[in-house]
Amino acid sequence: GNVCLIVIFIQKNRRHNPCSLYILTSALISLIGMNWAFVTNLNALYQIPDPFGLSLTLCRLRGYILQTTLVLHRTMIIFACFDRFA
């Protein structure tokens, strides 16, 4: 779904209002967050000494990036709703 949104809203004629830019940004951020979660979980499963379990910095960085992308995704959706309401 995010890839479809990116393909649709990256077109020049769709980028005229701020709402479409909010949705495009939300899709990009969501795609980054999902890829980050997927790659780090696979790394933790298949790499025998789990680097995210051994290093406190990596463990916190993993959670921080995941939470940040989730919050930014939701914030962009809320901004798009506010834009359409206004």
C-alpha positions in Angstrom: 0.0 0.0 0.0 2.8 2.4 0.8 4.5 1.8 -2.5 1.3 2.4 -4.4 0.8 5.7 -2.5 4.3 6.8 -3.3 3.9 6.0 -7.0 0.6 7.9 -7.1 1.6 11.0 -5.1 5.1 11.4 -6.6 3.5 12.4 -9.9 3.8 16.1 -10.6 0.1 16.8 -11.0 -0.7 15.2 -7.5 1.7 17.4 -5.5 -0.3 20.7 -5.6 -1.9 20.6 -2.1 -0.2 20.0 1.2 -2.5 17.1 2.0 -0.9 15.0 -0.7 2.6 15.9 0.5 1.6 14.8 4.0 0.3 11.5 2.7 3.5 11.0 0.6 5.7 11.8 3.6 3.6 9.4 5.8 4.0 6.6 3.2 7.8 7.1 3.0 8.2 7.2 6.8 6.0 4.1 7.2 8.0 2.2 4.6 11.2 3.1 6.3 9.8 2.0 9.7 8.5 -1.3 8.4 11.8 -2.1 6.6 13.8 -1.2 9.7 11.7 -3.5 11.9 11.8 -6.3 9.4 15.6 -6.2 8.8 16.5 -5.8 12.5 14.2 -8.7 13.5 15.6 -10.9 10.8 19.1 -9.9 11.9 18.3 -10.8 15.5 16.8 -14.2 14.5 19.5 -15.4 12.1 22.7 -13.9 13.5 23.8 -16.2 16.4 25.2 -13.5 18.8 22.3 -11.1 18.5 24.0 -7.6 18.2 20.8 -5.9 19.4 20.6 -8.0 22.5 24.3 -7.6 23.4 24.7 -3.8 22.9 22.5 -1.4 24.9 23.1 1.3 22.3 21.9 -0.8 19.4 18.9 -2.0 21.4 17.8 1.5 22.3 18.6 2.8 18.7 16.4 0.0 17.3 13.4 0.9 19.5 14.0 4.6 19.1 13.9 4.5 15.3 10.9 2.2 15.3 8.9 4.4 17.7 9.9 7.6 15.9 8.8 6.4 12.5 5.5 5.2 14.0 4.8 8.5 15.7 5.8 10.5 12.5 3.6 8.4 10.4 0.6 9.1 12.6 1.5 12.7 12.9 1.5 13.2 9.1 -1.9 11.5 8.9 -3.2 13.9 11.5 -1.7 16.9 9.7 -3.4 15.7 6.5 -6.8 15.5 8.3 -6.3 19.0 9.8 -5.4 20.3 6.3 -8.6 18.8 4.8 -10.7 20.1 7.7 -9.3 23.7 7.3 
